Amino acid sequence: MKAAGSITNVISVPEVHAAKSASSHPHRMNAHSRAISPKRFKELDQLCHKLGVTCGRMGLVNEALTHSSYAAEHTAEGVKDYEKLEFFGDAVLRFVISEYLLERFPDYDEGKLTELRSILVSDRILAEIAQEIGLSKYILLGQKVQMRPSIMAQAMEALIGAIYQDLGLFTVQTLLVRIFGHQTTVCDRDEVKDNFKQQLQEFTQGRGQGTPQYVVVHSEGPSHDLVFTVSVEVDGQTLAEGVGKSKKAAEQEAAKAAYQILGKAAQLI
């Protein structure tokens, strides 16, 4: 993703450029911004400045921050909610993050990249990022609706969709690399730290012992609450067993035990 390499050159857009952009496309500005009060316009402009973008279609930004409950209370005014932009923003986010992860982690396989992406585009991470930029203060809600993390995550996706529609892919790439960069580092570190299967595989392959093999020894309990026991073999030798509520969890426990055994034997732990 080329945006990452030149991010500092794009984040701050001179005000003169913003003015020129507005004057160059007065019909576009008016069409999307005429229903926004001066106070609201100023708030949205403050948010854009915080994000480092200069939006010409402020009506899109306003739509991206309008919950369905608020739109339902203002139907006579033709207010639109963010659901369509959320749909679009979700697709944009997945595409940009996928490309970013491919370039940042060229040695990771498809499974690892998918795992990282699923965490980064989750409601939890989106809500955390929205909280960091203070997005909740700009979201319009109905009178009987309280702010929730899920609403902040949805509005974040919608805002990404709005910025793409207004300013294009390069600006969105630059923005997402900046605001997701730290989260990517944290998620990658945590995943590697807790992924004992990956650690065990790297250890055994580094010592010419091949790839660990996992075998389900047995499962017990009712069908809705099974407990699995899995063994792990390295170089044809069964080293350890693990127990978990799923095969994956049991494999992780087995890998953890095997890694500790091999590590102690090699005087690494």
C-alpha positions as CSV (number, residue, x, y, z in Angstrom):
1,M,0.0,0.0,0.0
2,K,1.8,3.1,-1.3
3,A,-0.2,5.4,1.0
4,A,1.8,4.2,4.0
5,G,5.0,5.5,2.6
6,S,3.8,9.1,2.1
7,I,1.3,9.4,4.9
8,T,2.7,12.6,6.4
9,N,2.4,14.3,3.1
10,V,-1.3,13.8,2.9
11,I,-2.7,14.0,6.4
12,S,-2.7,17.8,6.6
13,V,-4.4,19.4,3.7
14,P,-3.8,23.2,3.5
15,E,-6.9,25.3,4.1
16,V,-6.3,27.2,0.9
17,H,-6.8,23.8,-0.9
18,A,-10.0,23.3,1.0
19,A,-11.3,26.7,-0.1
20,K,-10.3,26.1,-3.7
21,S,-12.0,22.7,-3.7
22,A,-15.2,24.2,-2.3
23,S,-15.2,27.0,-4.9
24,S,-14.3,24.7,-7.7
25,H,-17.4,22.5,-7.0
26,P,-20.0,24.9,-5.5
27,H,-22.9,22.8,-6.8
28,R,-21.5,19.7,-5.0
29,M,-21.1,21.5,-1.7
30,N,-24.5,23.1,-1.8
31,A,-26.3,19.9,-2.8
32,H,-24.9,18.0,0.1
33,S,-24.6,20.6,2.8
34,R,-27.6,22.9,2.5
35,A,-29.7,21.1,5.2
36,I,-26.8,21.3,7.8
37,S,-26.9,24.1,10.3
38,P,-23.8,26.3,10.7
39,K,-23.3,24.8,14.2
40,R,-23.4,21.2,12.9
41,F,-21.2,22.1,9.9
42,K,-18.6,23.5,12.3
43,E,-18.8,20.3,14.4
44,L,-18.3,18.1,11.4
45,D,-15.5,20.3,10.1
46,Q,-13.8,19.9,13.5
47,L,-14.1,16.1,13.2
48,C,-12.6,16.2,9.7
49,H,-9.7,18.3,10.9
50,K,-9.1,15.8,13.7
51,L,-9.0,13.0,11.1
52,G,-6.7,15.0,8.9
53,V,-9.0,15.1,5.9
54,T,-10.7,18.0,4.1
55,C,-14.2,16.9,3.0
56,G,-16.1,18.8,0.3
57,R,-19.3,16.8,0.7
58,M,-20.1,17.5,4.3
59,G,-23.6,16.1,3.8
60,L,-22.1,12.6,3.4
61,V,-20.2,13.0,6.6
62,N,-23.4,14.1,8.4
63,E,-25.3,11.1,6.9
64,A,-22.5,8.7,8.1
65,L,-23.1,10.0,11.6
66,T,-26.9,9.7,11.6
67,H,-28.4,6.8,13.5
68,S,-31.6,5.3,12.2
69,S,-33.4,6.3,15.4
70,Y,-32.6,10.0,14.7
71,A,-33.6,9.7,11.0
72,A,-36.9,8.1,12.0
73,E,-37.7,11.2,14.2
74,H,-36.9,13.5,11.3
75,T,-38.5,11.8,8.3
76,A,-40.3,15.0,7.3
77,E,-36.9,16.6,6.8
78,G,-35.7,13.8,4.5
79,V,-32.9,12.9,6.9
80,K,-30.9,9.7,5.8
81,D,-29.3,7.3,8.3
82,Y,-25.9,5.7,7.9
83,E,-26.9,2.2,7.0
84,K,-26.0,2.3,3.3
85,L,-22.7,4.0,4.0
86,E,-22.0,1.5,6.7
87,F,-22.5,-1.3,4.2
88,F,-20.2,0.4,1.7
89,G,-17.6,1.4,4.4
90,D,-17.4,-2.2,5.6
91,A,-16.3,-3.4,2.1
92,V,-13.8,-0.5,1.8
93,L,-12.4,-1.2,5.2
94,R,-11.9,-4.9,4.5
95,F,-10.2,-4.2,1.1
96,V,-7.8,-1.6,2.5
97,I,-6.9,-3.6,5.6
98,S,-6.4,-6.7,3.4
99,E,-3.9,-4.9,1.2
100,Y,-2.2,-3.3,4.2
101,L,-1.7,-6.6,5.9
102,L,-0.4,-8.3,2.7
103,E,2.3,-5.6,2.4
104,R,3.1,-5.3,6.1
105,F,3.3,-9.1,6.7
106,P,4.6,-10.7,3.5
107,D,5.6,-13.9,5.3
108,Y,2.2,-14.6,6.9
109,D,0.0,-17.2,5.3
110,E,-3.6,-16.8,4.4
111,G,-4.9,-18.1,7.7
112,K,-2.9,-15.7,9.8
113,L,-3.8,-12.8,7.6
114,T,-7.5,-13.7,7.8
115,E,-7.2,-14.0,11.6
116,L,-5.6,-10.6,11.9
117,R,-8.1,-8.9,9.6
118,S,-11.1,-10.4,11.4
119,I,-9.8,-8.8,14.6
120,L,-9.0,-5.4,13.1
121,V,-12.4,-5.0,11.4
122,S,-14.3,-6.3,14.4
123,D,-16.8,-4.1,16.2
124,R,-14.6,-4.1,19.3
125,I,-11.6,-2.6,17.5
126,L,-13.7,-0.2,15.5
127,A,-15.4,1.0,18.7
128,E,-12.1,1.5,20.4
129,I,-10.8,3.6,17.5
130,A,-14.1,5.6,17.5
131,Q,-13.7,6.2,21.2
132,E,-10.1,7.4,20.7
133,I,-11.1,10.0,18.2
134,G,-14.2,11.0,20.2
135,L,-16.6,10.0,17.5
136,S,-19.6,9.5,19.8
137,K,-20.0,13.3,20.4
138,Y,-20.7,13.7,16.6
139,I,-23.3,10.9,16.2
140,L,-26.9,11.9,16.0
141,L,-29.2,9.6,18.0
142,G,-32.9,9.4,18.6
143,Q,-34.2,10.7,22.0
144,K,-34.7,7.2,23.4
145,V,-31.5,5.7,22.2
146,Q,-28.3,5.6,24.2
147,M,-24.8,5.4,22.8
148,R,-23.4,1.9,22.5
149,P,-20.1,0.5,21.2
150,S,-21.9,-1.2,18.4
151,I,-23.3,2.2,17.2
152,M,-19.8,3.8,17.3
153,A,-18.4,0.8,15.3
154,Q,-21.2,1.2,12.7
155,A,-20.7,4.9,12.4
156,M,-17.0,4.4,12.0
157,E,-17.6,2.1,9.0
158,A,-20.1,4.6,7.6
159,L,-17.6,7.4,7.9
160,I,-15.0,5.4,6.1
161,G,-17.5,4.9,3.3
162,A,-18.3,8.6,3.2
163,I,-14.7,9.7,3.0
164,Y,-14.1,7.2,0.2
165,Q,-17.0,8.6,-1.8
166,D,-15.9,12.1,-1.3
167,L,-12.1,12.0,-1.5
168,G,-11.3,8.6,-3.0
169,L,-9.2,5.5,-2.3
170,F,-5.8,7.1,-1.6
171,T,-7.1,9.4,1.1
172,V,-8.9,6.4,2.8
173,Q,-5.8,4.3,2.6
174,T,-3.7,7.0,4.2
175,L,-6.3,7.5,7.0
176,L,-6.7,3.8,7.7
177,V,-3.0,3.1,7.8
178,R,-2.6,5.9,10.3
179,I,-5.5,5.0,12.6
180,F,-5.1,1.2,12.4
181,G,-1.3,1.0,12.5
182,H,-1.0,0.8,16.2
183,Q,-3.9,-1.5,16.6
184,T,-2.3,-3.8,14.0
185,T,0.9,-3.9,16.0
186,V,-0.9,-4.7,19.2
187,C,-3.1,-7.4,17.6
188,D,-0.2,-9.0,15.9
189,R,1.8,-9.1,19.1
190,D,-1.0,-10.5,21.1
191,E,-1.9,-13.2,18.5
192,V,1.7,-14.4,18.3
193,K,2.1,-14.4,22.0
194,D,-1.0,-16.6,22.5
195,N,-0.7,-18.7,19.4
196,F,1.2,-21.7,20.8
197,K,0.6,-23.8,17.7
198,Q,2.6,-21.2,15.7
199,Q,5.3,-21.0,18.2
200,L,5.7,-24.7,18.4
201,Q,5.7,-25.0,14.6
202,E,8.4,-22.4,14.3
203,F,10.5,-24.1,16.9
204,T,10.2,-27.6,15.4
205,Q,10.8,-26.5,11.9
206,G,13.8,-24.5,13.0
207,R,15.3,-27.7,14.4
208,G,14.5,-29.9,11.4
209,Q,11.7,-31.8,13.2
210,G,9.0,-31.0,10.7
211,T,5.5,-29.8,11.3
212,P,3.6,-30.9,14.5
213,Q,0.6,-33.2,13.9
214,Y,-2.5,-33.0,16.0
215,V,-4.8,-36.0,16.7
216,V,-8.2,-35.9,18.5
217,V,-7.8,-38.6,21.2
218,H,-11.5,-38.5,22.3
219,S,-14.4,-36.2,23.1
220,E,-16.9,-36.4,25.8
221,G,-20.0,-34.7,27.1
222,P,-23.3,-33.7,25.6
223,S,-23.4,-32.6,21.9
224,H,-23.9,-29.0,22.9
225,D,-21.1,-29.0,25.4
226,L,-18.4,-31.3,24.1
227,V,-14.9,-31.4,25.7
228,F,-12.0,-32.4,23.4
229,T,-8.7,-34.1,24.2
230,V,-6.1,-33.6,21.5
231,S,-2.5,-35.0,21.4
232,V,0.4,-33.5,19.5
233,E,3.1,-35.4,17.8
234,V,6.5,-34.1,16.8
235,D,8.8,-36.1,14.6
236,G,6.6,-39.2,15.1
237,Q,6.6,-38.9,18.9
238,T,3.6,-38.0,21.0
239,L,4.7,-35.2,23.3
240,A,1.7,-33.8,25.1
241,E,-2.1,-33.6,25.3
242,G,-4.4,-30.7,25.7
243,V,-8.1,-30.4,26.7
244,G,-10.5,-27.7,25.5
245,K,-14.1,-26.8,24.6
246,S,-13.2,-26.9,20.9
247,K,-10.6,-28.8,18.8
248,K,-8.8,-25.5,18.2
249,A,-8.6,-24.7,22.0
250,A,-7.4,-28.3,22.8
251,E,-4.8,-28.1,20.1
252,Q,-3.5,-24.8,21.6
253,E,-3.2,-26.4,25.0
254,A,-1.4,-29.4,23.6
255,A,1.0,-27.1,21.7
256,K,1.6,-25.1,24.8
257,A,2.6,-28.1,26.8
258,A,4.7,-29.5,24.0
259,Y,6.5,-26.2,23.5
260,Q,7.3,-26.0,27.2
261,I,8.7,-29.6,27.1
262,L,10.9,-29.0,24.1
263,G,12.0,-25.6,25.4
264,K,13.1,-27.0,28.7
265,A,14.9,-29.8,26.9
266,A,16.7,-27.2,24.9
267,Q,17.3,-25.1,28.0
268,L,15.4,-22.2,26.4
269,I,12.7,-22.0,29.0
